[in-house]
């Protein structure tokens, strides 16, 4: 029995539009909390014998003029401290101060200069733009033999719109997490976003490829029916792949440690949103674009 996915296209558009607006609102008004990867600064990871409250750690370091100190608990007794860029002398003073609270073991200390951080921000923006352009070219090339009822670049354009949605929602979630839990936008998060692009484009290509096959196989049938048929044929594959991927990511979220916690959470959000957009956004967009072109003829 075939499910009529396209029956409620307007509801999908309204729901997706609301999600996008919420994400834009979150990013615009809450802002992203950039990590030291992009702003420059120092990061110190230590283990306490008996971890104190975050407030006690911050109060102990007040006199060192470290700016805003972000204290992120990790594991049973560990913390990650993020602060302005410091030299080795200040680093040792921090260690000495924290030793007064409880015996500690230093695990990691690194600094990133502001110029390097700015360079990374610029390269990240370029990388995402280049990735989107490359995906657009790839899809247009893959569908080059399909010229009716839509051109090959139409598939690429719709895929890019859906991909922008796929990464907009996780970024909006990240802005909210940054406000509530001081979660930072850093290199692992960029890696997660690029992974989302690569993963979800695969889902969309599979659906569009089945549409292409059905167009060539069943000439004369209505385009809307062909798209709906293609969705039904690829549904189990999309859901099973997404479900298996989520099982791994959920395990990583709970058992992968603090450094991988929000990396995996952003991936979880991206996989869910990407699977949703492939079925309920990208495919209905195809039919809407087809109907729009018919009205113009």
Secondary structure by P-SEA (a helix, b strand, c coil): cccccccaaaaaaaaaaaaaaaaaaaaacccccccccccbbbbbbbcccccccaaaaaaaaccccccbbbbbbcccbbbbbbbccccaaaaaaaaaaaaaacbbbbcccccccaaaaaaaaaaaaaaaaaaaaaaaaaaaaaaccccccccaaaaaaaaaaaaaaaaaaaaaaaaaaaaaccccccaaaaaaaaaaaaaaaaaaaaaaaaaaaaaaccccccaaaaaaaaaaaaaaaaaaaaaaaaaaaaaaaacccccaaaaaaaaaaaaaaaaaaacccaaaaaaaaaaaaaaac
